[in-house]
Amino acid sequence: MTNTIVTEDRGSTTSAEATGHPTECEEPALGSIQTTQTSVTITDTNGTTRAIATTAATVDFTEHAHDYNSLEGCHNQQSHGIDPTTSDSLSVNGNAVLREGTVVGTDPVTGGNVTV
């Protein structure tokens, strides 16, 4: 599955957040969008070309805690990736568009939202 991440003025979206983790640990858990190629660019009136959308295969999260208690502290450490999805009907070049600030899935352990 390939999806398109639409970005704002920053030029590229490279991060994602997953919620539902213990507040004593890392909440939200930070992840990264693994981009494969630039799919849409614009050129402004000064002739500067920049990417406004990139295609993404997965959203990856490095190891982070999914549970907390007073004896073990932050534990149940796991890393994982998700294939981003959206119910948005907008597409670019036939690929679904994942707009910045959009929920694109859920954390497989906590069930919390993953947002790009």
C-alpha positions in Angstrom: 0.0 0.0 0.0 1.3 3.5 -0.9 -0.2 6.6 0.6 0.6 10.3 0.0 1.5 12.5 2.8 0.5 16.2 2.2 2.6 18.7 4.0 2.5 22.3 5.1 5.1 25.0 4.6 7.8 22.8 6.3 8.3 21.1 3.0 8.0 17.5 4.3 6.3 15.6 7.0 8.6 13.1 8.7 6.9 12.5 12.0 3.9 10.9 13.5 2.4 10.5 17.0 0.7 7.5 18.6 -1.5 8.1 21.7 -2.7 5.8 24.5 0.6 5.3 26.2 1.3 5.8 29.9 1.7 9.5 30.8 4.6 8.6 33.1 6.5 7.3 30.1 6.5 8.6 26.5 3.0 10.0 25.6 2.5 10.4 22.8 5.0 8.0 21.3 6.9 9.6 18.4 7.3 7.8 15.0 8.6 8.5 11.6 7.1 8.3 8.2 9.2 6.2 5.8 9.1 8.1 2.5 9.8 6.5 -0.8 9.7 9.3 -3.3 8.5 12.8 -4.0 5.2 12.6 -5.8 4.0 16.3 -6.0 6.0 19.5 -6.2 5.2 23.1 -6.7 7.2 26.0 -8.1 6.6 29.4 -6.6 6.8 32.8 -8.4 10.6 33.0 -7.5 11.2 29.8 -9.4 11.8 27.8 -6.1 10.5 24.2 -6.4 9.7 22.3 -3.2 7.9 19.1 -2.4 4.3 19.4 -1.0 3.6 15.7 -0.9 5.5 12.5 -0.5 4.5 8.9 -0.8 4.9 6.7 2.3 4.9 3.0 2.8 4.8 2.8 6.6 4.8 4.8 9.8 7.5 3.3 12.1 7.7 3.7 15.9 10.9 2.9 17.8 10.7 0.9 21.0 8.5 2.6 23.6 6.6 1.6 26.8 3.0 0.4 26.6 2.5 -0.1 30.3 3.5 1.5 33.7 3.3 0.5 37.3 5.1 1.6 40.5 7.1 -1.6 40.8 8.4 -2.0 37.2 8.1 1.6 36.0 7.8 1.9 32.2 7.6 -1.5 30.7 6.2 -3.7 27.9 8.6 -2.1 25.5 7.8 -2.7 21.8 8.5 -1.2 18.5 6.2 -1.4 15.5 5.1 0.0 12.2 1.7 0.6 10.7 0.4 0.9 7.1 -1.3 4.3 7.1 -4.9 4.4 6.1 -7.5 7.1 5.8 -11.2 7.4 5.1 -10.5 10.6 3.2 -11.6 10.4 -0.4 -8.9 12.8 -1.7 -6.2 11.2 -3.8 -3.1 12.2 -5.8 -1.9 10.1 -8.7 -4.3 7.4 -7.5 -2.8 7.2 -4.0 -4.8 8.1 -0.9 -3.9 11.4 0.7 -2.9 11.5 4.4 -3.2 15.1 5.3 -1.0 16.5 8.1 -3.0 16.3 11.4 -5.0 13.3 10.1 -5.5 10.0 12.1 -4.0 7.3 9.9 -4.4 4.2 12.1 -4.1 2.9 15.6 -1.3 1.7 17.8 -1.4 -2.1 17.6 -0.9 -2.4 21.4 -2.7 0.5 23.0 -5.4 1.1 20.4 -4.6 4.8 20.5 -4.7 7.0 17.4 -1.7 7.4 15.1 -1.6 10.9 13.7 0.7 12.3 11.0 
